[in-house]
Amino acid sequence: MNIWFVDDRASNRAAWRASFPEAIRKVSALRTFESVPDIFAAFDAGDWPDVLFVDFFLKDFTGLDVVERVLADARSTPLLIAHSTLSPANAQLLAAGAHLTLEKRRNMPRTQSIVDTFRTPADLERLVRQHLG
């Protein structure tokens, strides 16, 4: 499964990656993007996630730009996870079409909401089925 995250802070990307257990890292491709143009370039190259974590505040863009682009694409919609430190930002991403929110905290080595939600590959698959059918 392709699991992606777009966030302009390197420390957030590192904490995100460290939050997934080895069992998921072994069977999934975890990919991070520093900017919206980077992730849009991946889309344009034909790459596509199964799960996409989206931060709200991104350099020169917001996560709303990413959600809008994903929902406008003819490919299948990935599980969109709003992943911001601010509840109002997550609420905006949900209103724009994200499926759920997992809280992000800054300056932590791992993100507890991810640790608690994704313990096994079966947890990941169950969440995708629950939201995408």
ZADO-785563 format. One record per residue (C-alpha): x, y, z; residue in one letter; residue number from 1. Coordinates in steps of 0.001 Angstrom, whole numbers. Example, Ala and Ser with C-alpha at 12.3 -4.5 7.8 and 13.67 -1.06 7.14 Angstrom:
BEGIN
<site><east>12300</east><north>-4500</north><up>7800</up><residuo>a</residuo><num>1</num></site>
<site><east>13670</east><north>-1060</north><up>7140</up><residuo>s</residuo><num>2</num></site>
***
This chain:
BEGIN
<site><east>0</east><north>0</north><up>0</up><residuo>m</residuo><num>1</num></site>
<site><east>1280</east><north>3483</north><up>-872</up><residuo>n</residuo><num>2</num></site>
<site><east>1075</east><north>5769</north><up>2160</up><residuo>i</residuo><num>3</num></site>
<site><east>2083</east><north>9373</north><up>1561</up><residuo>w</residuo><num>4</num></site>
<site><east>2459</east><north>12535</north><up>3656</up><residuo>f</residuo><num>5</num></site>
<site><east>2931</east><north>16137</north><up>2560</up><residuo>v</residuo><num>6</num></site>
<site><east>4369</east><north>18483</north><up>5195</up><residuo>d</residuo><num>7</num></site>
<site><east>6934</east><north>21242</north><up>4815</up><residuo>d</residuo><num>8</num></site>
<site><east>8672</east><north>20508</north><up>8156</up><residuo>r</residuo><num>9</num></site>
<site><east>11366</east><north>17839</north><up>8118</up><residuo>a</residuo><num>10</num></site>
<site><east>10799</east><north>17035</north><up>11808</up><residuo>s</residuo><num>11</num></site>
<site><east>7109</east><north>16328</north><up>11165</up><residuo>n</residuo><num>12</num></site>
<site><east>7951</east><north>14061</north><up>8230</up><residuo>r</residuo><num>13</num></site>
<site><east>10487</east><north>12161</north><up>10368</up><residuo>a</residuo><num>14</num></site>
<site><east>8016</east><north>11730</north><up>13249</up><residuo>a</residuo><num>15</num></site>
<site><east>5325</east><north>10562</north><up>10805</up><residuo>w</residuo><num>16</num></site>
<site><east>7608</east><north>7911</north><up>9296</up><residuo>r</residuo><num>17</num></site>
<site><east>8796</east><north>6738</north><up>12736</up><residuo>a</residuo><num>18</num></site>
<site><east>5193</east><north>6293</north><up>13906</up><residuo>s</residuo><num>19</num></site>
<site><east>4432</east><north>3310</north><up>11693</up><residuo>f</residuo><num>20</num></site>
<site><east>5366</east><north>-102</north><up>13091</up><residuo>p</residuo><num>21</num></site>
<site><east>7817</east><north>-2326</north><up>11254</up><residuo>e</residuo><num>22</num></site>
<site><east>4981</east><north>-4654</north><up>10194</up><residuo>a</residuo><num>23</num></site>
<site><east>3416</east><north>-1835</north><up>8154</up><residuo>i</residuo><num>24</num></site>
<site><east>6737</east><north>-467</north><up>6889</up><residuo>r</residuo><num>25</num></site>
<site><east>7575</east><north>-3926</north><up>5518</up><residuo>k</residuo><num>26</num></site>
<site><east>4446</east><north>-4158</north><up>3354</up><residuo>v</residuo><num>27</num></site>
<site><east>3836</east><north>-489</north><up>2505</up><residuo>s</residuo><num>28</num></site>
<site><east>5679</east><north>2230</north><up>665</up><residuo>a</residuo><num>29</num></site>
<site><east>5948</east><north>5262</north><up>2961</up><residuo>l</residuo><num>30</num></site>
<site><east>6691</east><north>8384</north><up>988</up><residuo>r</residuo><num>31</num></site>
<site><east>6979</east><north>11973</north><up>2161</up><residuo>t</residuo><num>32</num></site>
<site><east>6842</east><north>15238</north><up>262</up><residuo>f</residuo><num>33</num></site>
<site><east>8165</east><north>18605</north><up>1386</up><residuo>e</residuo><num>34</num></site>
<site><east>5960</east><north>20718</north><up>-839</up><residuo>s</residuo><num>35</num></site>
<site><east>2764</east><north>20791</north><up>-2839</up><residuo>v</residuo><num>36</num></site>
<site><east>4668</east><north>21108</north><up>-6156</up><residuo>p</residuo><num>37</num></site>
<site><east>6607</east><north>17945</north><up>-5205</up><residuo>d</residuo><num>38</num></site>
<site><east>3474</east><north>15885</north><up>-4600</up><residuo>i</residuo><num>39</num></site>
<site><east>1760</east><north>17333</north><up>-7675</up><residuo>f</residuo><num>40</num></site>
<site><east>4810</east><north>16294</north><up>-9728</up><residuo>a</residuo><num>41</num></site>
<site><east>4406</east><north>12740</north><up>-8407</up><residuo>a</residuo><num>42</num></site>
<site><east>733</east><north>12806</north><up>-9407</up><residuo>f</residuo><num>43</num></site>
<site><east>1661</east><north>14100</north><up>-12865</up><residuo>d</residuo><num>44</num></site>
<site><east>4250</east><north>11315</north><up>-13227</up><residuo>a</residuo><num>45</num></site>
<site><east>1491</east><north>8748</north><up>-12667</up><residuo>g</residuo><num>46</num></site>
<site><east>2239</east><north>7909</north><up>-9041</up><residuo>d</residuo><num>47</num></site>
<site><east>-759</east><north>7746</north><up>-6716</up><residuo>w</residuo><num>48</num></site>
<site><east>-1240</east><north>7008</north><up>-3013</up><residuo>p</residuo><num>49</num></site>
<site><east>-3670</east><north>4627</north><up>-1364</up><residuo>d</residuo><num>50</num></site>
<site><east>-3543</east><north>6717</north><up>1812</up><residuo>v</residuo><num>51</num></site>
<site><east>-2618</east><north>10396</north><up>1922</up><residuo>l</residuo><num>52</num></site>
<site><east>-1904</east><north>12366</north><up>5103</up><residuo>f</residuo><num>53</num></site>
<site><east>-2278</east><north>16095</north><up>4471</up><residuo>v</residuo><num>54</num></site>
<site><east>-977</east><north>18919</north><up>6639</up><residuo>d</residuo><num>55</num></site>
<site><east>-2901</east><north>22180</north><up>6390</up><residuo>f</residuo><num>56</num></site>
<site><east>-196</east><north>24837</north><up>6475</up><residuo>f</residuo><num>57</num></site>
<site><east>2233</east><north>24278</north><up>3600</up><residuo>l</residuo><num>58</num></site>
<site><east>4684</east><north>26682</north><up>1986</up><residuo>k</residuo><num>59</num></site>
<site><east>2787</east><north>28822</north><up>-552</up><residuo>d</residuo><num>60</num></site>
<site><east>-245</east><north>26480</north><up>-408</up><residuo>f</residuo><num>61</num></site>
<site><east>-2622</east><north>24844</north><up>2030</up><residuo>t</residuo><num>62</num></site>
<site><east>-3700</east><north>21257</north><up>2373</up><residuo>g</residuo><num>63</num></site>
<site><east>-6969</east><north>22351</north><up>779</up><residuo>l</residuo><num>64</num></site>
<site><east>-5094</east><north>22657</north><up>-2530</up><residuo>d</residuo><num>65</num></site>
<site><east>-3966</east><north>19043</north><up>-2213</up><residuo>v</residuo><num>66</num></site>
<site><east>-7414</east><north>17717</north><up>-1276</up><residuo>v</residuo><num>67</num></site>
<site><east>-9006</east><north>19653</north><up>-4135</up><residuo>e</residuo><num>68</num></site>
<site><east>-6505</east><north>18253</north><up>-6655</up><residuo>r</residuo><num>69</num></site>
<site><east>-6953</east><north>14679</north><up>-5429</up><residuo>v</residuo><num>70</num></site>
<site><east>-10742</east><north>14858</north><up>-5509</up><residuo>l</residuo><num>71</num></site>
<site><east>-10705</east><north>16381</north><up>-9013</up><residuo>a</residuo><num>72</num></site>
<site><east>-8531</east><north>13589</north><up>-10400</up><residuo>d</residuo><num>73</num></site>
<site><east>-10191</east><north>10744</north><up>-12306</up><residuo>a</residuo><num>74</num></site>
<site><east>-8172</east><north>8117</north><up>-10454</up><residuo>r</residuo><num>75</num></site>
<site><east>-9555</east><north>6413</north><up>-7380</up><residuo>s</residuo><num>76</num></site>
<site><east>-9632</east><north>8608</north><up>-4306</up><residuo>t</residuo><num>77</num></site>
<site><east>-7115</east><north>7640</north><up>-1632</up><residuo>p</residuo><num>78</num></site>
<site><east>-8004</east><north>7627</north><up>2028</up><residuo>l</residuo><num>79</num></site>
<site><east>-7459</east><north>11305</north><up>2854</up><residuo>l</residuo><num>80</num></site>
<site><east>-6324</east><north>11976</north><up>6413</up><residuo>i</residuo><num>81</num></site>
<site><east>-6268</east><north>15527</north><up>7753</up><residuo>a</residuo><num>82</num></site>
<site><east>-3078</east><north>15748</north><up>9807</up><residuo>h</residuo><num>83</num></site>
<site><east>-2547</east><north>19193</north><up>11310</up><residuo>s</residuo><num>84</num></site>
<site><east>-1661</east><north>20390</north><up>14776</up><residuo>t</residuo><num>85</num></site>
<site><east>-4706</east><north>22695</north><up>14837</up><residuo>l</residuo><num>86</num></site>
<site><east>-8262</east><north>21388</north><up>15156</up><residuo>s</residuo><num>87</num></site>
<site><east>-9775</east><north>24205</north><up>13027</up><residuo>p</residuo><num>88</num></site>
<site><east>-7350</east><north>23362</north><up>10214</up><residuo>a</residuo><num>89</num></site>
<site><east>-8306</east><north>19685</north><up>10404</up><residuo>n</residuo><num>90</num></site>
<site><east>-11983</east><north>20696</north><up>10366</up><residuo>a</residuo><num>91</num></site>
<site><east>-11423</east><north>22665</north><up>7145</up><residuo>q</residuo><num>92</num></site>
<site><east>-9730</east><north>19660</north><up>5540</up><residuo>l</residuo><num>93</num></site>
<site><east>-12633</east><north>17433</north><up>6602</up><residuo>l</residuo><num>94</num></site>
<site><east>-15147</east><north>19902</north><up>5158</up><residuo>a</residuo><num>95</num></site>
<site><east>-13179</east><north>19911</north><up>1888</up><residuo>a</residuo><num>96</num></site>
<site><east>-13377</east><north>16120</north><up>1583</up><residuo>g</residuo><num>97</num></site>
<site><east>-10831</east><north>14467</north><up>3858</up><residuo>a</residuo><num>98</num></site>
<site><east>-12191</east><north>11250</north><up>5341</up><residuo>h</residuo><num>99</num></site>
<site><east>-10856</east><north>11537</north><up>8869</up><residuo>l</residuo><num>100</num></site>
<site><east>-8395</east><north>13377</north><up>11045</up><residuo>t</residuo><num>101</num></site>
<site><east>-5461</east><north>12148</north><up>13083</up><residuo>l</residuo><num>102</num></site>
<site><east>-3971</east><north>14754</north><up>15383</up><residuo>e</residuo><num>103</num></site>
<site><east>-362</east><north>15764</north><up>14864</up><residuo>k</residuo><num>104</num></site>
<site><east>1862</east><north>17152</north><up>17619</up><residuo>r</residuo><num>105</num></site>
<site><east>5044</east><north>19054</north><up>16940</up><residuo>r</residuo><num>106</num></site>
<site><east>8469</east><north>18263</north><up>18347</up><residuo>n</residuo><num>107</num></site>
<site><east>7684</east><north>14654</north><up>19191</up><residuo>m</residuo><num>108</num></site>
<site><east>9727</east><north>11668</north><up>17978</up><residuo>p</residuo><num>109</num></site>
<site><east>6528</east><north>9842</north><up>16976</up><residuo>r</residuo><num>110</num></site>
<site><east>2908</east><north>10792</north><up>16405</up><residuo>t</residuo><num>111</num></site>
<site><east>788</east><north>9018</north><up>18997</up><residuo>q</residuo><num>112</num></site>
<site><east>-2425</east><north>9146</north><up>16962</up><residuo>s</residuo><num>113</num></site>
<site><east>-706</east><north>7154</north><up>14195</up><residuo>i</residuo><num>114</num></site>
<site><east>888</east><north>4738</north><up>16676</up><residuo>v</residuo><num>115</num></site>
<site><east>-2531</east><north>4075</north><up>18220</up><residuo>d</residuo><num>116</num></site>
<site><east>-4413</east><north>3748</north><up>14925</up><residuo>t</residuo><num>117</num></site>
<site><east>-1982</east><north>1741</north><up>12789</up><residuo>f</residuo><num>118</num></site>
<site><east>-666</east><north>-1167</north><up>14830</up><residuo>r</residuo><num>119</num></site>
<site><east>-843</east><north>-3814</north><up>12088</up><residuo>t</residuo><num>120</num></site>
<site><east>-1359</east><north>-3975</north><up>8314</up><residuo>p</residuo><num>121</num></site>
<site><east>-4869</east><north>-5261</north><up>9069</up><residuo>a</residuo><num>122</num></site>
<site><east>-5629</east><north>-2014</north><up>10946</up><residuo>d</residuo><num>123</num></site>
<site><east>-4593</east><north>-37</north><up>7898</up><residuo>l</residuo><num>124</num></site>
<site><east>-6658</east><north>-2172</north><up>5517</up><residuo>e</residuo><num>125</num></site>
<site><east>-9693</east><north>-2009</north><up>7807</up><residuo>r</residuo><num>126</num></site>
<site><east>-9555</east><north>1786</north><up>7959</up><residuo>l</residuo><num>127</num></site>
<site><east>-9285</east><north>2058</north><up>4174</up><residuo>v</residuo><num>128</num></site>
<site><east>-12271</east><north>-283</north><up>3686</up><residuo>r</residuo><num>129</num></site>
<site><east>-14286</east><north>1548</north><up>6336</up><residuo>q</residuo><num>130</num></site>
<site><east>-13931</east><north>4899</north><up>4573</up><residuo>h</residuo><num>131</num></site>
<site><east>-13626</east><north>3924</north><up>917</up><residuo>l</residuo><num>132</num></site>
<site><east>-15704</east><north>749</north><up>753</up><residuo>g</residuo><num>133</num></site>
***
